[in-house]
Amino acid sequence: MEFKNPFILWGLALLPVLFYFLFVRERECSMGAPFFSLFPGITTVRIQLFFFSKVLLVLALGLFIVALARPQKGYIEETLETEGIDIVLSLDISSSMKAEDFKPNRLGAAKNVAKEFIGGRKTDKIGLVTFSRKAITQSPLTIDYNILYDFIDTIEIGMIPDGTAIGNAIAESSKRLAGGMEKSKVLILLTDGINNSGEIDPLTAARAAVALDIKIYTIGVGSMGSAPYPVQNQVFGKRYVSVPVQIDEEVLRSIAQITGGRYFRATDTQKLEDIYGEIDQLEKSKIEIKQYRKTRERFVALTLIGMLLFCLYLMLTRTYLKTIP
């Protein structure tokens, strides 16, 4: 509740003054009549109505003052105009993603961070592509993020024959983005290896993506030097071997530059989280909020109640409480 003319409410400060003159002052100036106590049935009712009429007058004036201040009850309507972004997350699920230089391993860290990234989006359509020797769409573009979470949870190494087909991953992701309706199209490609499979060269796929106005952010995951890799042995069970980290950073950097994106290197889980956070800030949806304020006047009811009280005051003072000059 708010008031159109709030300064008028200062008039309420005059009511105590009016109360003083109507009750206290008039009572002090009035002449005592002790013999009225002989007729309590008459004098009590009349005196009570006399003071009641004064209360009606004060209340009526108070309501008129509040009504003149024009109380209003309003609410705001918001209209959102969004320019969303179509995003495809492309994850490498080759066997090298088992390396445990990330916790729990490279693929596990990539899945967890991808879910956090999805959770931070509001109006964007997001798709999911996985790749090793070939690329497969796990989920087309969707705004049902819960379904995306379920698809990410089901991703496992070995779902696709082993290898690293970066060019195929870009081509498959571009195919999904080409069908999107938004102006901005972004591919986030994560890999820990070198392109060694597939029919499409990564740079050729990147140039084709440019024709579709697709921006590609590439992420190379893996610590510097070597990483612990789990292997199963029939005699000793699970053990670790040290494997060299091989990421074709030159190709990943070129892919990003060709499409107007950026290349990032993640050497641990925290760095990977920071990278997704940076991409999240770089690719924010444009949202315009238009506000419309609608108000409803509330002075009518107060005015009617005030008039009713004032009319009741006049009726009492002109009839039962009428005095003779």
FITORLO-307817 format. One record per residue: x, y, z of N, C-alpha, C in turn; residue in one letter. Coordinates in steps of 0.05 Angstrom, whole numbers, padded with zeros to 5 digits, always signed. Each point is the difference from the previous one (the first is absolute). Layout:
REM FITORLO-307817
XYZXYZXYZA
...
END
This chain:
REM FITORLO-307817
+00017-00024+00000-00017+00024+00000+00018+00025+00000M
-00007+00019-00017+00015+00025-00001-00020+00023-00005E
+00010+00025+00003-00018+00023-00002+00010+00018-00023F
-00020+00009-00016+00007+00018-00022+00008+00028+00011K
-00014+00009+00021+00005+00026+00012+00007-00004+00030N
+00023-00011+00006+00006-00006+00028+00001+00024+00018P
+00006+00024-00011+00003+00024+00017-00026+00007+00014F
-00022-00008-00012-00026+00006+00012-00004-00014+00027I
+00014-00022+00003-00002-00015+00025+00008+00016+00025L
+00016+00021-00005+00007+00018+00022-00025+00012+00013W
-00022+00000-00015-00025+00011+00012-00010-00017+00023G
+00008-00025+00002-00008-00017+00022+00010+00011+00027L
+00022+00016-00002+00010+00012+00025-00019+00019+00012A
-00020+00010-00015-00020+00019+00011-00022-00014+00016L
-00002-00026-00003-00022-00015+00013+00003+00001+00031L
+00024-00002+00011+00002+00003+00029-00009+00027+00010P
+00006+00021-00017-00010+00027+00008-00030+00002+00000V
-00012-00012-00021-00029-00001-00002-00012-00016+00023L
+00014-00022+00007-00009-00016+00023+00000+00016+00026F
+00020+00016+00003+00002+00017+00024-00023+00019+00002Y
-00006+00014-00021-00021+00020+00000-00028-00013+00003F
-00004-00023-00013-00026-00013+00001-00006-00014+00026L
+00020-00010+00013-00004-00016+00025+00010+00015+00025F
+00025+00005+00001+00012+00011+00025-00009+00029+00004V
+00004+00017-00021-00006+00029+00003-00030+00004+00005R
-00016-00014-00015-00029+00004+00002-00010-00010+00027E
+00013-00021+00010-00008-00011+00026+00007+00020+00023R
+00024+00013-00003+00008+00020+00020-00018+00024+00000E
-00010+00008-00023-00017+00024-00002-00029-00006+00006C
-00007-00025+00002-00029-00006+00004-00007+00004+00030S
-00026+00005+00005-00010+00004+00027-00009-00026+00012M
+00008-00005+00025-00008-00024+00013-00029+00000+00007G
-00013-00023+00001-00028-00003+00007-00003-00025+00017A
+00005+00003+00026+00000-00023+00018-00026-00015+00000P
-00023+00015-00004-00026-00013+00003-00005-00020-00022F
+00017+00000-00022-00004-00020-00021+00006-00028+00010F
+00015-00002+00022+00006-00026+00011-00025-00014+00011S
-00022+00016+00004-00025-00012+00009-00014-00016-00023L
+00008+00006-00024-00012-00013-00023+00022-00014-00017F
+00012-00021+00010+00022-00013-00014-00009-00012-00026P
-00024-00010-00002-00009-00012-00025-00002+00019-00022G
-00004+00026+00007-00003+00020-00021+00027+00012-00006I
+00013+00010+00020+00025+00016-00005+00022-00018-00010T
+00002-00025+00010+00023-00017-00009-00001-00005-00030T
-00023-00008-00010-00002-00006-00028+00005+00025-00017V
-00011+00022+00008+00003+00025-00016+00029+00009+00000R
+00013-00001+00024+00028+00008+00002+00018-00018-00017I
-00005-00027+00002+00015-00019-00016-00003+00005-00030Q
-00024+00005-00009-00004+00005-00028+00013+00027-00008L
+00000+00019+00018+00013+00026-00005+00030-00004-00007F
+00013-00015+00018+00029-00005-00005+00004-00019-00024F
-00018-00019-00004+00002-00018-00023-00002+00016-00026F
-00017+00021+00000-00002+00016-00025+00025+00015-00006S
+00014+00009+00022+00026+00014-00005+00021-00020-00011K
-00001-00025+00010+00019-00020-00011-00006-00005-00030V
-00025-00001-00007-00007-00003-00028+00011+00022-00017L
-00002+00025+00010+00010+00023-00015+00030-00002-00004L
+00015-00007+00021+00029-00002-00002+00008-00022-00019V
-00013-00023+00002+00006-00023-00018-00006+00008-00029L
-00023+00013-00005-00007+00008-00027+00021+00019-00012A
+00009+00020+00016+00020+00018-00010+00026-00015-00006L
+00007-00019+00018+00025-00015-00005-00001-00016-00025G
-00023-00013-00006-00004-00015-00024+00001+00018-00025L
-00011+00024+00002+00001+00019-00022+00029+00008-00007F
+00015+00005+00021+00028+00008-00004+00016-00023-00014I
-00004-00025+00010+00014-00023-00013-00009-00003-00028V
-00026+00004-00005-00010-00003-00027+00011+00021-00019A
+00004+00025+00010+00012+00021-00017+00029-00006-00006L
+00013-00016+00016+00028-00008-00005+00001-00021-00022A
-00023-00010-00009-00003-00019-00022+00017-00025+00004R
-00009-00018+00019+00014-00025+00003-00004-00018-00025P
+00022-00013-00008-00001-00017-00024+00014-00026+00007Q
-00011-00021-00012+00013-00026+00002+00008-00009-00028K
+00025-00004-00003+00010-00006-00027+00017-00025-00001G
+00006-00008-00024+00018-00023-00005+00014+00005-00026Y
+00022-00014-00003+00017+00004-00024+00000-00025-00017I
-00006+00004-00025+00002-00022-00019+00026+00002-00015E
+00014-00023-00003+00025-00001-00014-00003-00017-00025E
+00010+00011-00022+00001-00014-00025+00029-00005-00007T
+00008-00025-00003+00027-00008-00007+00003-00004-00030L
+00019+00013-00011+00007-00004-00028+00028-00012+00000E
+00003-00025-00008+00026-00013+00002+00011-00005-00028T
+00026+00002-00001+00015-00009-00024+00019-00022+00010E
-00010-00024-00002+00015-00023+00011+00023-00008-00017G
+00015-00020+00010+00023-00011-00014-00004-00030-00003I
+00007-00010-00024+00000-00029-00004+00029-00009+00006D
+00002-00020+00018+00026-00009+00009+00001-00031-00003I
+00021-00010-00011+00005-00029+00000+00026-00005+00015V
-00002-00019+00019+00023-00009+00015+00010-00026-00013L
+00024+00000-00009+00012-00024-00013+00022-00011+00018S
-00004-00025+00010+00018-00012+00019+00015-00023-00012L
+00026+00000+00003+00017-00023-00008-00003-00022+00020D
-00008-00024-00009-00002-00024+00018+00018-00022-00009I
+00023+00007-00011+00020-00020-00007+00012-00011+00025S
+00015-00023-00003+00010-00014+00024+00020+00017+00016S
+00013+00019-00013+00019+00017+00015-00013+00017+00021S
-00027+00004-00002-00014+00016+00019-00003-00014+00027M
+00011-00025+00002+00001-00014+00026+00022+00011+00018K
+00019+00014-00011+00023+00010+00015-00010+00015+00025A
+00014-00003+00022-00009+00011+00026+00016+00023+00009E
+00010+00017-00019+00011+00025+00009-00022+00020+00007D
-00025-00007-00006-00024+00015+00009-00015-00019+00018F
-00016+00010+00018-00015-00016+00019-00030+00000-00008K
-00013-00024-00002+00011-00027+00004+00018-00009-00023P
-00006+00010-00024+00018-00003-00023-00008+00022-00020N
+00013+00000-00023-00006+00022-00019-00029+00001-00008R
-00011-00023-00007-00028+00000-00009-00019+00007+00023L
+00005-00011+00024-00017+00006+00023+00000+00030+00006G
+00024+00013-00001+00001+00028+00005-00014+00016-00021A
+00004-00008-00025-00013+00014-00023-00031-00002+00002A
-00010-00023+00009-00029-00003+00003-00011+00017+00022K
+00014+00001+00023-00009+00016+00022+00000+00029-00006N
+00021+00010-00013+00002+00028-00006-00021+00008-00022V
-00004-00018-00019-00020+00005-00021-00028+00003+00013A
-00007-00016+00020-00026+00002+00013-00002+00026+00015K
+00021+00009+00013+00000+00026+00013-00004+00022-00020E
+00012-00002-00023-00003+00020-00021-00029+00002-00009F
-00011-00024-00005-00028-00001-00009-00019+00013+00021I
+00006-00006+00025-00017+00010+00022+00000+00030+00001G
+00021+00013-00010+00002+00029+00001-00014+00014-00023G
-00009-00015-00020-00014+00012-00022-00030+00001+00006R
-00014+00019-00013-00029+00004+00006-00018-00004-00024K
+00008+00013-00022-00017+00000-00024+00012-00012-00025T
+00024-00012+00003+00014-00010-00023-00007-00029-00006D
+00000-00007-00025-00003-00028-00008+00028-00013-00001K
+00002-00023+00012+00026-00013+00001-00002-00029-00010I
+00020-00008-00016+00001-00027-00010+00025-00013+00009G
+00002-00027-00004+00023-00015+00010+00009-00020-00021L
+00026+00001-00007+00013-00018-00019+00024-00013+00013V
+00003-00026-00003+00024-00014+00010+00015-00011-00024T
+00026-00003+00004+00016-00011-00023+00024-00015+00010F
+00008-00019-00016+00027-00013+00003+00008-00006-00029S
-00004-00026-00010+00006-00005-00028-00020+00013-00018R
-00025+00003+00009-00021+00014-00015-00015+00017+00020K
-00017+00017-00010-00016+00019+00016-00029-00008+00000A
-00013+00002+00023-00028-00008+00003-00014+00022+00016I
-00024+00007-00009-00017+00019+00015-00014-00014+00023T
+00006+00008+00024-00013-00011+00023-00027+00014+00006Q
+00000+00026-00006-00025+00015+00004-00001+00023-00020S
-00022+00004-00015-00003+00023-00017-00003+00025+00018P
-00002+00023-00013-00004+00025+00015-00026-00001+00016L
+00002+00007+00025-00024-00001+00017+00003+00020+00023T
-00022+00008+00012+00000+00016+00024-00008-00016+00024I
-00004-00026-00004-00006-00018+00022+00027-00009+00012D
+00010+00015+00019+00027-00005+00011+00001-00026+00016Y
-00022-00008+00011-00001-00025+00016+00006-00024-00018N
-00010+00001-00025+00006-00022-00019+00030+00000-00007I
+00011+00024-00003+00029+00002-00005+00016-00012+00023L
-00008+00006+00024+00014-00012+00023+00000-00031-00002Y
-00023-00011-00006-00003-00029-00003+00018-00011-00021D
+00001+00014-00023+00017-00010-00022+00030+00001+00008F
+00008+00022+00014+00028+00002+00009+00007-00022+00019I
-00019-00007+00018+00005-00022+00019+00005-00027-00014D
-00012-00004-00023+00002-00026-00014+00025-00002-00017T
+00015+00022-00003+00024+00000-00017+00022-00017+00013I
+00011-00019-00015+00022-00016+00010+00021-00004-00022E
+00023-00004+00009+00022-00007-00019-00005-00028-00011I
+00003-00004-00026-00006-00026-00012-00026-00001-00015G
-00016+00020+00003-00026+00001-00015+00004+00000-00030M
+00023+00012-00008+00007+00003-00028+00028-00012-00003I
+00005-00013-00023+00028-00010-00004+00021+00021+00004P
+00023-00008+00010+00020+00019+00009+00013+00015-00023D
+00009+00024+00006+00012+00018-00019-00006+00028+00007G
+00009+00019-00016-00006+00029+00005-00005+00013-00027T
-00026+00004-00006-00009+00012-00026-00010+00028+00006A
+00018+00019+00002-00007+00027+00006-00016+00012-00023I
+00009-00005-00025-00014+00011-00023-00029-00010-00002G
-00004-00026+00005-00028-00011+00001-00016+00013+00022N
+00012+00005+00023-00015+00012+00022-00009+00028-00008A
+00017+00016-00013-00008+00027-00008-00022-00002-00021I
+00002-00019-00019-00021-00003-00021-00026-00008+00012A
+00000-00019+00019-00025-00009+00012-00013+00022+00017E
+00017+00014+00014-00011+00022+00017-00010+00023-00018S
+00013+00006-00022-00009+00021-00018-00027-00007-00012S
-00003-00026-00005-00026-00009-00012-00023+00006+00020K
+00005-00004+00026-00020+00006+00020-00005+00030+00002R
+00021+00015+00000-00002+00029+00002-00013+00013-00024L
+00004-00012-00023-00011+00011-00025-00030+00000+00000A
-00012-00018+00015-00029-00001+00002-00012+00018+00021G
+00017+00014+00015-00009+00017+00021-00012+00026-00010G
-00017+00013+00016-00014+00024-00009+00013+00025+00011M
+00019-00002+00019+00012+00024+00012+00022+00011-00018E
+00005+00026+00004+00021+00013-00016+00028-00009+00008K
+00004-00004+00026+00026-00008+00010+00002-00030+00003S
+00021-00011-00011+00005-00029+00000+00028-00005+00010K
+00002-00017+00021+00025-00004+00013+00005-00030+00004V
+00025-00008-00006+00008-00028+00005+00023+00001+00020L
-00002-00016+00021+00021-00003+00020+00011-00028-00003I
+00024-00003-00010+00011-00026-00006+00023-00006+00020L
-00002-00023+00013+00019-00008+00020+00013-00026-00008L
+00027+00000+00000+00015-00024-00008+00026-00001+00015T
+00012-00024+00002+00026-00003+00012+00021-00012-00019D
-00007+00000-00026+00018-00014-00018+00006+00013-00026G
+00008-00016-00019+00008+00009-00027-00019-00013-00019I
-00009+00015-00020-00018-00011-00020+00014-00023-00015N
-00012-00024+00003+00012-00024-00013-00021-00018-00013N
-00025+00009-00001-00021-00015-00012-00019+00018-00015S
-00019-00013-00014-00021+00016-00013+00007+00006-00029G
-00021+00008-00015+00003+00006-00028+00004+00030-00006E
-00004+00016+00021+00001+00029-00005+00023+00013+00015I
+00015+00016-00014+00022+00015+00012-00011+00021+00019D
+00012+00003+00024-00011+00020+00019-00001+00028-00011P
+00021+00009-00014+00000+00028-00010-00020+00004-00022L
-00004-00021-00016-00021+00002-00021-00028+00002+00013T
-00004-00016+00021-00026+00001+00015-00003+00027+00012A
+00021+00012+00010-00001+00027+00013-00008+00021-00021A
+00011-00002-00024-00007+00020-00021-00029-00003-00008R
-00010-00025+00000-00028-00004-00007-00018+00012+00022A
+00010-00002+00025-00016+00011+00022-00002+00031-00002A
+00022+00012-00010-00001+00029-00004-00022+00008-00019V
-00004-00015-00021-00022+00005-00019-00027-00001+00013A
-00002-00014+00022-00026-00002+00015-00001+00019+00023L
+00019+00018+00002+00002+00020+00022+00002-00014+00027D
+00016-00021+00002+00004-00014+00025+00027+00007+00012I
+00000+00007+00025+00024+00007+00014+00009-00024+00017K
+00025-00007-00001+00010-00024+00014+00020+00007+00022I
-00006-00009+00024+00019+00002+00022+00012-00028+00003Y
+00026-00002-00001+00013-00026+00003+00014-00001+00027T
-00001-00024+00013+00012-00004+00026+00017-00025-00001I
+00026+00003+00006+00018-00023+00002+00003-00007+00029G
-00006-00025+00008+00002-00008+00027+00023-00020+00004V
+00015+00005+00021+00022-00018+00006+00022+00016+00014G
+00013-00013+00020+00021+00013+00014+00025+00002-00018S
+00020+00015+00009+00024+00003-00015+00018-00024+00003M
+00012-00010-00021+00019-00022+00001-00014-00027-00002G
-00006-00013+00023-00012-00026+00000-00022-00001+00020S
-00017-00021-00001-00023-00003+00017-00003-00029+00009A
-00010-00005+00024-00005-00028+00009-00024-00012-00015P
+00004-00024-00010-00021-00013-00016-00005-00028+00012Y
-00025-00006+00007-00006-00026+00013-00001-00023-00021P
+00012-00022+00007-00001-00024-00016-00007-00024+00018V
-00013-00019-00012-00008-00024+00015+00019-00023-00006Q
+00010-00013+00021+00018-00022-00003-00013-00024+00014N
+00001-00023-00013-00013-00024+00011+00013-00009+00026Q
+00026+00006+00002+00015-00009+00024-00001+00021+00022V
+00006+00025-00007+00003+00021+00021-00025+00018+00002F
-00020-00005-00017-00024+00017+00000+00005+00027-00012G
-00013+00020+00011+00002+00027-00011+00027+00013+00008K
+00014+00010-00020+00025+00015+00006+00001+00023-00019R
+00019+00017+00004+00003+00025-00016+00027+00000-00015Y
-00002+00010-00024+00023+00005-00016+00001+00029-00008V
+00023+00010-00005+00003+00028-00008-00001+00002-00030S
-00018+00016-00010-00003+00003-00030+00005+00029-00007V
+00013+00005-00023+00005+00028-00008-00026+00014-00008P
-00002+00025+00006-00023+00017-00007+00006+00011-00028V
-00018-00007-00019+00004+00009-00027-00025+00014-00010Q
+00001+00026-00002-00022+00016-00009+00010+00017-00024I
-00015-00001-00021+00008+00015-00024-00010+00029+00004D
+00014+00015+00016-00008+00027+00007+00000+00018-00025E
+00018-00005-00018+00001+00017-00024-00026-00002-00016E
-00009-00024-00004-00025-00004-00015-00024+00011+00015V
-00001-00004+00027-00023+00010+00016+00000+00031+00000L
+00024+00011+00001+00002+00030-00001-00009+00010-00027R
+00008-00014-00021-00008+00009-00028-00030-00002-00004S
-00012-00021+00011-00029-00003-00003-00014+00023+00013I
+00009+00008+00024-00013+00022+00014+00004+00026-00015A
+00025+00005-00010+00005+00025-00014-00016+00002-00026Q
-00002-00021-00014-00015+00000-00026-00029+00008+00005I
-00012-00009+00022-00029+00004+00005-00005+00024+00018T
+00021+00014+00009-00005+00023+00018-00003-00007+00029G
+00008-00025+00007-00002-00008+00028+00026+00002+00014G
+00005-00016+00020+00024+00000+00016+00009-00028+00007R
+00026-00004+00004+00010-00025+00009+00008+00002+00029Y
-00007-00021+00016+00007+00000+00028+00014-00026+00007F
+00018+00001+00019+00014-00024+00009-00006-00004+00030R
-00011-00023+00006-00007-00007+00027+00019-00022+00010A
+00015+00007+00021+00019-00019+00011-00010-00013+00026T
-00022+00009+00010-00012-00014+00023-00030+00007+00001D
-00014-00012+00019-00029+00004+00002-00008+00029+00005T
+00014+00013+00018-00006+00028+00006+00004+00018-00025Q
+00021-00005-00015+00004+00016-00024-00022-00005-00020K
-00009-00025-00002-00022-00006-00018-00026+00014+00008L
-00005+00002+00026-00023+00014+00010+00002+00030-00007E
+00024+00011+00003+00004+00028-00006-00004+00006-00030D
+00008-00019-00016-00004+00004-00029-00029+00000-00008I
-00015-00019+00010-00029+00000-00005-00013+00025+00011Y
+00009+00009+00023-00011+00025+00011+00006+00024-00018G
+00024+00001-00011+00007+00022-00018-00016-00001-00026E
-00004-00024-00011-00017-00002-00024-00028+00008+00007I
-00009-00007+00023-00028+00007+00009-00003+00030+00000D
+00021+00015+00009-00002+00029+00000+00003+00012-00028Q
+00016-00013-00017+00003+00010-00028-00025-00004-00017L
-00015-00021+00006-00024-00006-00016-00025+00003+00016E
-00006+00024+00008-00025+00006+00015-00022+00006-00019K
-00024-00011+00006-00024+00007-00016-00008+00029+00005S
-00010+00012-00020-00011+00027+00003-00029-00001+00008K
-00005+00013+00023-00028+00000+00011-00008+00029+00004I
-00022+00008-00012-00011+00026+00004-00026-00002+00016E
-00001+00015+00022-00024-00002+00017-00015+00027-00002I
-00025-00002-00008-00017+00023-00001-00020-00001+00023K
-00002+00021+00015-00018+00000+00023-00024+00018-00005Q
-00023-00010+00008-00025+00016-00002-00012+00001+00027Y
-00005+00024+00010-00012+00004+00026-00030+00004-00003R
-00015-00016+00013-00029+00003+00000-00009+00006+00029K
-00017+00020+00003-00009+00008+00027-00031+00001+00000T
-00011-00004+00024-00028+00002+00004-00005+00020+00023R
-00018+00019-00005-00006+00020+00021-00016-00013+00023E
+00007+00008+00024-00013-00010+00024-00015+00022+00016R
-00001+00024-00012-00012+00023+00016-00031-00002-00001F
-00012-00013-00019-00029+00000-00002-00013-00013+00025V
+00010-00023+00008-00012-00013+00023+00003+00017+00025A
+00024+00013+00003+00004+00017+00024-00019+00024-00001L
-00004+00011-00023-00018+00023-00003-00029-00008+00007T
-00009-00023-00009-00027-00009+00005-00004-00005+00030L
+00020-00013+00013-00002-00005+00029+00000+00026+00015I
+00017+00019-00008+00001+00026+00013-00026+00015-00003G
-00013-00001-00024-00026+00013-00004-00021-00013+00017M
+00001-00027+00003-00020-00014+00016+00003+00009+00029L
+00024+00002+00010+00004+00009+00028-00009+00029+00004L
+00006+00017-00020-00007+00028+00002-00031+00003+00000F
-00013-00016-00018-00029+00002-00001-00012-00010+00027C
+00012-00020+00012-00010-00010+00025+00004+00022+00022L
+00022+00014-00002+00005+00022+00019-00022+00022-00003Y
-00006+00007-00025-00020+00021-00005-00027-00009+00009L
-00006-00026-00004-00026-00010+00008-00004+00001+00030M
+00021-00006+00015-00002+00001+00029-00002+00028+00010L
+00017+00018-00011+00000+00028+00010-00025+00015-00009T
-00013-00008-00021-00024+00014-00010-00026-00012+00011R
+00002-00022+00013-00025-00013+00011+00002-00003+00030T
+00010-00023+00008-00001-00007+00029+00018+00019+00017Y
+00021+00009-00012+00019+00017+00015-00003+00030-00006L
-00022+00006-00014-00003+00028-00008-00004+00018+00024K
+00014+00022+00000-00002+00019+00022-00015+00025-00008T
-00013+00013+00020-00015+00024-00006+00017+00024+00007I
+00003+00019-00018+00017+00023+00005-00010+00016+00024P
END
